[in-house]
Amino acid sequence: MYDVIIVGGGIIGCALARELSRYNVRLALLEKEVEVGFGTSKTNSGIIHAGHHSPPGTLKGQFEWSGNQLWGDLAKELKFGFKHIGELLIAQKREDLQYLENLKKQGDSRGVTGLEMWGPKRIQKEEPNLSHTILKALHAPTAAVINPYEACFGLIECAKQNGLELFCDHPVQSIKRERDNFSIATPRGSFRARIILNAAGLFADHVAAMVGAKTFSISPRKGEEYLLDRRLQGIVTHLIFPTPTATSKGVLIIPTVDGPTMVGPTAEDIDDREDLSTSYSGAADVFAAVRKTCPAISERDTITEFAGLRAVSESNDFIIKRSPVKNFYNIAGIQSPGLTAAPVIATYVINMLRDNDLSLVKKQTWKADIDGPPRFAAMSPKDRKAAIHKDSAFGQIVCRCELVTEAEVLYAIKHGARTLDGVKFRVRAGMGRCQGGFCTTRLMDLLAQADEIPLSEITKRGKGSEICIQRHDIIPKKDDR
Ligand SMILES: Cc1cc2nc3c(=O)[nH]c(=O)nc-3n(C[C@H](O)[C@H](O)[C@H](O)COP(=O)(O)OP(=O)(O)OC[C@H]3O[C@@H](n4cnc5c(N)ncnc54)[C@H](O)[C@@H]3O)c2cc1C
């Protein structure tokens, strides 16, 4: 019997898990994918929004700025990359100028620090590669970038070291109310809990419906993103935002925390909650928009692309409340700025639990930080030599593009990576120019050896994404070799 079970290990579930692990509660998280962070939280722009975007009178507006301010400390404690690169929201048409003024006022009244209007001269000085047709820009120095999956891994590792029980590959199939408790069925066993926190992202309405707590519907809105060659690293140094559209923040230019530039996302309402395909039309829209802002960027520079799905609710705002079913809470409809807001959403939910059902007593010992993976590429030559001397696996380069060693891959596997994506997103092996062309087979060997499983069981991101097929019917003949 658990006091609290969290359903869904996206950034929201992971942030809830870490926050709740501060207290004396028996806590578990059930995630349908093989690893945490493999839903929308893996496929977003990685921006910690500056704090001034979301409208007042909404939960988005309430949590954007307060969430923004928590990420610097979190990144230090959980050892993931975090860069305060600032943002420029640009106006290219006269009619957009008023939007910039209004946004500045909104930010100033919320207490967002450092907002400043820049004219063409300052814009050209700071960002010489931007179009010369830009009339004005609103500079917001508080905007930052992270790798969202690293944040998920860090949060969950910290929660685990403080007592969380994590069950990946455990999709919740049904929930029954049994007197004061819930019985939760998954294909790999059932669980009982007093309180359920439903953080199932795109499927939060399905999970709520299992127990009669569905008071909202979710529909997916796709966003395609395009990662560019390192050759274009530094083409812009700030996040570049156009004036937004009715459904999204528009197509952005994003200097990612690791250096390469990314462009996107699109915003397309679709029906299929599993459709992560990218498209020619998506690419055409993204690059047409980006060229208007930064003419030197071209689709030929794309090294990889992906799509993420926003979980859009009818209200278009976050849904964070007690449901009509006692002790069942929905944390749903978490669109942008959901990543930014995640740490503060977690404390908000915990205060709700405290006010309602749960007695929360702090643990006497709670460890806020984790060690984090070693980063050979970032070490000085002296530190590299010392690392190799201590552990010869640092002397084996696995990923040439990103200079990732066997020691780092083994660290990732030891800390929960079960798939090629799990390794890639923890230590960057396979993330460079060749996108795994050279290192995939070596990574597969290391994963297979660690788990003592055949290569045919190694997947990119869980069942259905196997890399090689075992053909029992083919026996190689001597002459074929
Ligand atoms: C293209 C794009 C760009 C974005 N950019 C930004 C940005 O730059 N900054 C920002 O602040 N926000 C951004 N967002 C929004 C942000 O990504 C989301 O708000 C956030 O990731 C939502 O997290 P979540 O935990 O609610 O959902 P998810 O990450 O989807 O997590 C839900 C989890 O629940 C699991 N699950 C589902 N059903 C079940 C079940 N039955 N049993 C068990 N587990 C289940 C899923 O597998 C998943 O892991 C962006 C979103 C998109 C799509």
The ligand as an SDF file (V2000), in Angstrom:
LIG
                    3D

 53 58  0  0  0  0  0  0  0  0999 V2000
    7.0930   21.0620  -29.4770 C   0  0  0  0  0  0  0  0  0  0  0  0
    6.9800   21.5000  -28.0290 C   0  0  0  0  0  0  0  0  0  0  0  0
    7.8210   22.4800  -27.5220 C   0  0  0  0  0  0  0  0  0  0  0  0
    7.6930   22.8900  -26.1910 C   0  0  0  0  0  0  0  0  0  0  0  0
    8.5950   23.7730  -25.6940 N   0  0  0  0  0  0  0  0  0  0  0  0
    8.5410   24.1340  -24.3900 C   0  0  0  0  0  0  0  0  0  0  0  0
    9.5100   25.0200  -23.8530 C   0  0  0  0  0  0  0  0  0  0  0  0
   10.4550   25.3900  -24.5290 O   0  0  0  0  0  0  0  0  0  0  0  0
    9.3840   25.4080  -22.5580 N   0  0  0  0  0  0  0  0  0  0  0  0
    8.3470   24.9710  -21.7780 C   0  0  0  0  0  0  0  0  0  0  0  0
    8.2580   25.4160  -20.6330 O   0  0  0  0  0  0  0  0  0  0  0  0
    7.4440   24.0850  -22.2420 N   0  0  0  0  0  0  0  0  0  0  0  0
    7.5210   23.6430  -23.5200 C   0  0  0  0  0  0  0  0  0  0  0  0
    6.6390   22.7340  -24.0140 N   0  0  0  0  0  0  0  0  0  0  0  0
    5.6570   22.1590  -23.1050 C   0  0  0  0  0  0  0  0  0  0  0  0
    6.2750   21.0380  -22.2510 C   0  0  0  0  0  0  0  0  0  0  0  0
    6.9910   20.1370  -23.0530 O   0  0  0  0  0  0  0  0  0  0  0  0
    5.1640   20.3010  -21.5260 C   0  0  0  0  0  0  0  0  0  0  0  0
    4.4270   21.2410  -20.7930 O   0  0  0  0  0  0  0  0  0  0  0  0
    5.6720   19.2350  -20.5520 C   0  0  0  0  0  0  0  0  0  0  0  0
    6.6350   18.4080  -21.1470 O   0  0  0  0  0  0  0  0  0  0  0  0
    4.5010   18.4080  -20.0640 C   0  0  0  0  0  0  0  0  0  0  0  0
    4.9810   17.4550  -19.1560 O   0  0  0  0  0  0  0  0  0  0  0  0
    4.0630   16.2870  -18.6140 P   0  0  0  0  0  0  0  0  0  0  0  0
    4.8300   15.6130  -17.5580 O   0  0  0  0  0  0  0  0  0  0  0  0
    2.7140   16.8330  -18.2810 O   0  0  0  0  0  0  0  0  0  0  0  0
    3.7930   15.3440  -19.8780 O   0  0  0  0  0  0  0  0  0  0  0  0
    4.6760   14.1460  -20.4780 P   0  0  0  0  0  0  0  0  0  0  0  0
    6.0910   14.4870  -20.5850 O   0  0  0  0  0  0  0  0  0  0  0  0
    3.9880   13.7030  -21.7150 O   0  0  0  0  0  0  0  0  0  0  0  0
    4.5540   13.0240  -19.3640 O   0  0  0  0  0  0  0  0  0  0  0  0
    3.4150   12.2260  -19.1950 C   0  0  0  0  0  0  0  0  0  0  0  0
    3.8800   10.8110  -18.9650 C   0  0  0  0  0  0  0  0  0  0  0  0
    2.7620    9.9930  -18.6590 O   0  0  0  0  0  0  0  0  0  0  0  0
    2.9890    8.7290  -19.2040 C   0  0  0  0  0  0  0  0  0  0  0  0
    1.7210    8.0100  -19.3160 N   0  0  0  0  0  0  0  0  0  0  0  0
    0.6960    8.2500  -20.1580 C   0  0  0  0  0  0  0  0  0  0  0  0
   -0.2930    7.3660  -19.9610 N   0  0  0  0  0  0  0  0  0  0  0  0
    0.1080    6.5450  -18.9660 C   0  0  0  0  0  0  0  0  0  0  0  0
   -0.4630    5.4130  -18.3300 C   0  0  0  0  0  0  0  0  0  0  0  0
   -1.6560    4.9360  -18.6730 N   0  0  0  0  0  0  0  0  0  0  0  0
    0.2400    4.8020  -17.3350 N   0  0  0  0  0  0  0  0  0  0  0  0
    1.4680    5.2510  -16.9730 C   0  0  0  0  0  0  0  0  0  0  0  0
    2.0630    6.3170  -17.5560 N   0  0  0  0  0  0  0  0  0  0  0  0
    1.3920    6.9550  -18.5360 C   0  0  0  0  0  0  0  0  0  0  0  0
    3.6370    9.0450  -20.5530 C   0  0  0  0  0  0  0  0  0  0  0  0
    4.3400    7.9330  -21.0720 O   0  0  0  0  0  0  0  0  0  0  0  0
    4.5260   10.2090  -20.2060 C   0  0  0  0  0  0  0  0  0  0  0  0
    5.8480    9.8250  -19.9080 O   0  0  0  0  0  0  0  0  0  0  0  0
    6.7150   22.3050  -25.3450 C   0  0  0  0  0  0  0  0  0  0  0  0
    5.8810   21.2990  -25.8580 C   0  0  0  0  0  0  0  0  0  0  0  0
    6.0150   20.8870  -27.1800 C   0  0  0  0  0  0  0  0  0  0  0  0
    5.1490   19.7740  -27.6940 C   0  0  0  0  0  0  0  0  0  0  0  0
  1  2  1  0
  2  3  1  0
  2 52  2  0
  3  4  2  0
  4  5  1  0
  4 50  1  0
  5  6  2  0
  6  7  1  0
  6 13  1  0
  7  8  2  0
  7  9  1  0
  9 10  1  0
 10 11  2  0
 10 12  1  0
 12 13  2  0
 13 14  1  0
 14 15  1  0
 14 50  1  0
 15 16  1  0
 16 17  1  0
 16 18  1  0
 18 19  1  0
 18 20  1  0
 20 21  1  0
 20 22  1  0
 22 23  1  0
 23 24  1  0
 24 25  2  0
 24 26  1  0
 24 27  1  0
 27 28  1  0
 28 29  2  0
 28 30  1  0
 28 31  1  0
 31 32  1  0
 32 33  1  0
 33 34  1  0
 33 48  1  0
 34 35  1  0
 35 36  1  0
 35 46  1  0
 36 37  1  0
 36 45  1  0
 37 38  2  0
 38 39  1  0
 39 40  1  0
 39 45  2  0
 40 41  1  0
 40 42  2  0
 42 43  1  0
 43 44  2  0
 44 45  1  0
 46 47  1  0
 46 48  1  0
 48 49  1  0
 50 51  2  0
 51 52  1  0
 52 53  1  0
M  END
$$$$
